[in-house]
Amino acid sequence: MSKEDPLFAKGKAQWLLENARKLSPDQRALLLAIVDLDVASGHPLTPEERAALDELTVQSEGYDASEIQQAMKHMVEAQTKRKVVEWPKDLKRKTQPKK
């Protein structure tokens, strides 16, 4: 997605504004996290998108963008707890050309 592309498909910001309560708390939090990431990368919001997200934020109790960012950073930077084992060399998928 480029900065010029709309954040939501046409009409979806209005749908979200009207139906934010129908989403589960997890769905709202995930949507807000994705939008936060997109906005942080420089995507501008239209007034309709901003209104929809404001309504979504009001509906999302306990949403903390920094908590999600910390979890993502941990997932990316964490060291493995066990040795990563390579596949056995003799384990190869054989594909036969179709005749």
Residue, then its C-alpha position, 0 to 999 in steps of 0.5 A: m500500500s502506498k501513501e496515496d492509496p486510501l486506508f479503507a476501501k470505498g465506503k468502509a470508513q462509513w461502515l466502521l463508523e456505523n458498526a464499530r460496536k459489532l466488532s469484537p474487542d480483539q478485532r477492534a484492537l487489531l484494526l487500530a494497531i494496523v491503522d496506527l502502523d499505517v499512520a506511523s509510516g506516513h499515510p494521511l487520514t481523510p476526515e471520514e477515516r479519522a471519525a471512524l477511527d475515533e469512534l473505534t477508539v472510544q469503543s476499545e477499552g484498554y487499547d494500548a498501541s505501545e503494548i502491541q508495538q512492544a510485543m511486535k518488537h519482542m517477536v522480531e528481536a527475541q533470541t530462540k530458546r532452543k537450537v534451530v535444527e536443519w532438515p535432514k539432507d536426504l529429505k527431499r521432495k521429489t517431483q516427477p515431470k508430468k508426461 
